[in-house]
Amino acid sequence: MGPAIVRNRIGSRQTCGDAVMIAEFLVRLRFIVFRKKRSEFDDELRFHIE
């Protein structure tokens, strides 16, 4: 019998999907870590509403 788990034999290179997932994770992490102050958020919201 052969191995129960078949692995991708392309190599250890990142695929496009992996790169996109990592980039999206980093963007979300940046927004969590570097939040704007409440007043800055309110000013920006008013700008977009007007």
N, C-alpha and C positions, 0 to 999 in steps of 0.2 A: 504494500500500500504506500501511497505517496503522503506527503505532509498534509495535515488537516487545514493548515492556514496557507493560503496562496498570497504572496506579497507582490506588490507592484515592482517590476524589475527595471523601471525607467532609471532609477538612481536616487540619489539624495537631493536632487535639484528641486527647488520649490516650483510648484505648478502655479498657474495664474490665479486659480481660486484661493490657494493658500496665501498668496501675496495680498490679494484683495481683503481676505478675512483679517489678516494681521494689520493692514492699514486701517480698516474700519475700527478694529479694537483700539488702536493707538489714538485715533481721533476721539472716540468716546472717552477714553481714559483722560485725554487732555482736557475735555470739557468738564469732567468730574473734578480734576485736580485744580484747574485754573478757572474757577467760577468767577463771574463778574459780580461786582457789588450790586446790591438791590437797586440803588439809584441809577447806576449805569444801565441796568436791565430796563428799568422804567423809561429812561430817556430813549433808548433804542426802540422800545415798543411804541412809544408815542410817535417817533419818527416814521415808522412803517405804517401806522394807522392813518396819519395825516396825509 
